[in-house]
Amino acid sequence: MTAFPGTPKGYMQCTGQLLSIQQNNALFSLLGTTYGGDGRTTFGLPNLRGKVPIGTGQGAGLHARTLAMTGGVTEVTLTANNLPPHTHTVQDNRLSLPAGDNNNTHNPVGTYAGAAAAGNLYSSTAGTGVSAKMPDTLKLDDGSPATAVNNMQPYLGIQFFIALEGIYPSRN
């Protein structure tokens, strides 16, 4: 890993490129086809472009991570399924429903909104209004289109390299 531009001698940047097995036999013996390639003539290097390396294994309370496993996204679109059901308390639970209006040009007296089971649906005298109490909680429909939310942690662009030559690592 370096913070300067350019590639150090004997190293190659980890950008997912394929290398020749014949020309890089020692490195192929370590990586195999873990990061791609056909295993006959080519093998791949890790691709860390736009990615953050993460340790393998499983820590307490964490998901297991395996070698060469990739994951994560830069943006997440939240939908109603991502939000738990919830309610909101109504602060002002008074509601006024006017039943009559002197400026109204429509006169419902003696008319019906539809077939009534019994009696007239409208009063023969104008009302002054009705007050009703709202329920203590209301269920809300999100009703809004889903929008992507940035999911990127703070970052700093750094180059990652892998050694093409050097002392072969012991596995003991």
Secondary structure, DSSP 8 states (H G I E B T S, - for coil): -BSSSS--TTEEE-B--EEETTT-HHHHHHHTTTT---SSSEEE--B-TT-----SB--TTS--B-TT-----SEEE--GGGS----EE-S--EEEE----TT-----TT--SS--SSS-SS-SS----EEEE--SEE-----S---EEE--------B-EEESSS------
